[in-house]
Amino acid sequence: MEVHGGEEHMGDFVRRTMRYSADLVGRVADSRKGEIVSMAGIIADVFRADGKMLICGNGGSASDAQHLATELTIRYRKSVRRRALPAIALSADTSALTAGANDLGYDQVFARLVEAYGRSGDVLLGISTSGNSMSVYNALCRGRSIGMHTLALLGGDGGRIREVSDLSVIVPYSEAADRVQECHIVIGHVIIDCIERMLGYCDDLPETGQ
């Protein structure tokens, strides 16, 4: 198969793109490690108190929400034996999403599900690469109104959602959603790793590259 621009050129593109992504993850690790640890601590405390976690996002962020919820309810690493941790991705129920969009307007779909499932003391994580998704914004507003902890993984300058989140981790990149999403899933995995340690399910620190 002929590669437009030549294999060497495309190989250089791949190298530069992946190195930039890795560098961005590293910069977020250096500048936001405190917020990441604090976020994990809030979630761990909610689980200790028999509370639950709700997660919402749109598009790729919806996939991230479902990805992280599954790793909490089923497992993250097979070497760690623990109980299922109660996490619900609000994007997973297509009937609820389509009914909510049809009857209430899409901007209210997650807020409605927060009203249904959220309780005071639970935690809500909103994921938005722009920081301005109205469906996520409204969900966090609803969560706050019922006494939930509100957390957010955001991009760019954090947008309007940072104003309604108790704690947010912002990836300082706004040119496209792809690099932000790559950081978000790494952050999510690190948070789960921290939660498992905070809850006492493991005390080893994985070696670099594991």
C-alpha distance (Angstrom), angle and dihedral (degrees) to the residues before:
residue distance angle dihedral
M1 . . .
E2 3.78 . .
V3 3.81 114.0 .
H4 3.80 113.9 -147.6
G5 3.80 109.2 -120.2
G6 3.81 93.0 15.8
E7 3.79 131.9 -82.2
E8 3.81 93.0 -91.6
H9 3.81 91.7 54.4
M10 3.81 92.4 46.9
G11 3.78 91.1 46.0
D12 3.80 89.3 55.2
F13 3.81 89.4 49.9
V14 3.82 90.5 52.2
R15 3.81 91.8 48.7
R16 3.80 94.3 48.3
T17 3.81 93.4 45.5
M18 3.78 95.1 49.1
R19 3.80 93.0 43.8
Y20 3.79 90.8 51.0
S21 3.79 90.4 51.1
A22 3.80 91.3 49.2
D23 3.80 90.8 47.6
L24 3.80 91.3 51.3
V25 3.81 90.7 50.9
G26 3.79 88.5 50.3
R27 3.79 93.3 50.7
V28 3.80 91.0 50.4
A29 3.82 89.6 49.0
D30 3.80 90.6 53.4
S31 3.80 96.8 44.4
R32 3.82 102.7 33.6
K33 3.80 105.3 32.5
G34 3.80 91.3 111.0
E35 3.79 92.8 54.1
I36 3.80 91.1 46.6
V37 3.81 92.1 53.0
S38 3.82 90.9 45.9
M39 3.80 91.0 50.0
A40 3.81 91.2 51.6
G41 3.81 89.2 48.4
I42 3.81 93.0 53.8
I43 3.81 91.9 49.9
A44 3.81 92.7 45.7
D45 3.82 90.3 51.8
V46 3.82 90.1 51.6
F47 3.81 90.9 52.2
R48 3.82 90.8 47.6
A49 3.80 88.4 55.4
D50 3.84 91.2 50.9
G51 3.79 91.7 -107.5
K52 3.78 126.2 137.5
M53 3.78 139.9 -127.4
L54 3.80 126.5 -126.1
I55 3.82 120.0 -164.2
C56 3.81 128.7 -168.3
G57 3.78 139.6 176.6
N58 3.81 141.5 136.4
G59 3.79 131.1 -108.9
G60 3.79 110.6 -22.3
S61 3.79 88.5 4.1
A62 3.82 88.9 56.8
S63 3.80 87.6 55.9
D64 3.81 89.5 49.7
A65 3.81 89.9 50.5
Q66 3.80 91.5 53.3
H67 3.82 91.9 42.6
L68 3.81 93.1 54.1
A69 3.81 94.5 41.5
T70 3.80 90.2 53.8
E71 3.80 92.6 50.4
L72 3.80 89.1 53.1
T73 3.80 97.1 45.6
I74 3.82 98.1 38.6
R75 3.80 108.9 20.0
Y76 3.79 143.1 -67.0
R77 3.80 102.0 -155.1
K78 3.80 120.9 16.1
S79 3.81 89.8 -141.6
V80 3.83 90.3 66.6
R81 3.80 113.8 76.2
R82 3.79 111.8 -160.7
R83 3.76 143.6 135.0
A84 3.79 120.7 -82.8
L85 3.80 110.8 -87.6
P86 3.83 114.1 -139.5
A87 3.80 109.4 -114.7
I88 3.82 127.5 149.9
A89 3.80 125.8 -164.9
L90 3.81 105.7 -147.6
S91 3.80 91.7 -154.4
A92 3.80 93.9 62.5
D93 3.83 99.5 81.6
T94 3.81 106.6 74.9
S95 3.81 93.2 -176.3
A96 3.80 91.7 56.1
L97 3.81 92.0 44.7
T98 3.77 95.1 50.2
A99 3.80 94.4 42.4
G100 3.79 90.6 48.2
A101 3.79 93.0 48.0
N102 3.81 91.1 47.8
D103 3.81 98.3 43.5
L104 3.80 104.1 29.8
G105 3.80 106.2 17.7
Y106 3.78 124.3 -98.0
D107 3.81 94.1 -93.2
Q108 3.82 88.5 67.6
V109 3.81 101.5 45.3
F110 3.79 97.8 96.8
A111 3.81 93.4 38.9
R112 3.81 89.0 56.2
L113 3.80 91.7 51.6
V114 3.81 90.7 46.9
E115 3.81 87.1 54.5
A116 3.81 89.2 51.7
Y117 3.80 99.9 45.0
G118 3.80 107.8 19.2
R119 3.78 124.4 94.9
S120 3.78 132.9 -178.7
G121 3.80 108.7 -79.7
D122 3.81 94.7 26.7
V123 3.80 120.2 114.3
L124 3.81 129.5 -121.0
L125 3.82 122.0 -161.6
G126 3.80 116.9 -163.6
I127 3.80 119.8 -165.1
S128 3.81 121.1 -160.5
T129 3.79 127.9 154.8
S130 3.81 91.5 -156.6
G131 3.78 98.2 36.6
N132 3.80 89.2 -133.3
S133 3.81 106.1 85.5
M134 3.80 105.5 136.4
S135 3.80 93.9 -153.9
V136 3.80 90.2 56.3
Y137 3.81 92.8 40.7
N138 3.81 92.0 53.0
A139 3.79 91.2 46.7
L140 3.80 91.8 55.2
C141 3.80 90.8 46.5
R142 3.80 89.6 53.4
G143 3.77 91.3 45.8
R144 3.80 91.3 52.7
S145 3.79 91.3 49.1
I146 3.82 91.4 58.8
G147 3.80 95.8 43.5
M148 3.80 101.9 -98.6
H149 3.80 123.7 147.8
T150 3.81 106.7 -109.6
L151 3.81 120.1 -148.8
A152 3.81 131.2 171.5
L153 3.80 142.3 -165.0
L154 3.80 105.8 -155.4
G155 3.79 143.8 167.6
G156 3.80 137.9 -142.8
D157 3.80 109.8 15.4
G158 3.81 93.2 -23.5
G159 3.80 94.6 -100.3
R160 3.78 122.0 -146.7
I161 3.79 94.5 -36.3
R162 3.79 93.7 70.9
E163 3.81 87.2 64.3
V164 3.82 92.1 62.7
S165 3.81 99.2 38.7
D166 3.79 122.1 91.7
L167 3.78 88.7 -147.2
S168 3.79 131.5 6.5
V169 3.79 138.3 -178.9
I170 3.80 110.2 -146.7
V171 3.80 123.0 -161.3
P172 3.84 104.1 -149.3
Y173 3.80 97.6 -136.2
S174 3.80 125.9 103.2
E175 3.81 107.0 163.7
A176 3.82 94.2 93.4
A177 3.78 139.7 -11.2
D178 3.80 96.0 -118.0
R179 3.81 99.7 77.9
V180 3.81 91.1 42.7
Q181 3.81 91.8 51.8
E182 3.79 90.5 50.1
C183 3.80 89.5 55.5
H184 3.79 92.9 44.4
I185 3.78 94.9 57.7
V186 3.82 91.5 47.2
I187 3.82 89.6 50.4
G188 3.80 90.0 48.1
H189 3.79 91.9 52.4
V190 3.80 92.1 48.2
I191 3.81 90.1 50.0
I192 3.82 90.8 53.5
D193 3.80 89.9 48.3
C194 3.81 89.5 52.1
I195 3.82 92.7 46.3
E196 3.81 92.0 53.9
R197 3.79 90.0 52.0
M198 3.80 94.0 44.5
L199 3.80 89.9 52.4
G200 3.79 90.9 50.4
Y201 3.78 98.5 -114.2
C202 3.79 92.6 126.1
D203 3.77 135.8 3.5
D204 3.77 102.6 -170.7
L205 3.78 120.1 108.0
P206 3.83 110.5 -138.2
E207 3.77 117.3 -121.0
T208 3.79 118.3 -110.0
G209 3.77 108.6 -82.0
Q210 3.81 95.9 23.3
